[in-house]
């Protein structure tokens, strides 16, 4: 009896040791891009839906996660590429092709409504077509942004003289000022983000216009293709998203920010989820 108890204790101790040996701490970089990644002090404790999803996924693993703020999106990408961080918590990406030096998600954390722009009321145009953007001479975008919206990307490439690219800190604060003084006509971004931004303001000065096309933007984590942990992390996220969708937890997390899941629960996503959206 004593021998059995001793053996049980040994196996239990070995199990704890093995568990501890396997557990890792991962650090992910984020930049303020609310409602996806937010400054919790300014958002009543909300860290953003992407960080909420990542935290929920890692609850089912032995690992721990920490998050480090980097205000510049381009600098955050460079830090991920150099191996300083294990990954970027959230970025939009092109689901149809890999970005050199980076590993993109098997399954997106978020599928957002597509082409939209922020403007003063005088430039509002609900259900606009890409040709309608030609009337504007100062169109703001994130510097280096990658989008899955082919029509919008084609328009931006064909009209470089109309584009004003911004990066750095407090982007939407600067955009607001530039719209007010006439240094920008419109700011192109995710519809979910722009609606969230407008909903937080009390002055009702800005409006959101959405494209007539039912395009989608795919957002998720980004890892360095040179990182030895990238494949492991990619699988943790993909498996975790399946669990959250099956339990209905993903929609609960998205609903906090006024969003919804556009991926069918039964879909088997491999890079290009375009055929699996609602």
Buried (B, 14 or more C-beta within 10 A) or exposed (E): EEEEEEEEEEEEEEEEEEEEEEEBEBEBBBBBBBBBBBBEEEBEEBBBBBBBBBEBBBEEBEBEBEBEEBBBBBBBBEBBBEEBBBBBBBBBBBBEEEBEEBBBBBBBBBBBBBBBBBBBEEBBBEEBEBEEBEEBEBBBBBBEBBBBBEBBBEBBEEBEEBBBEBBEEEBBEBBBEBBEEEEBBBBBBBBBBBBBBBEEEEEEEBBBBBBEBEBBBBBBBBBBBEBEBBEBBBEBBBBBBBEBBEEEBBBEBBEEBEBEBBBBEEBEBEBEBBEBBE
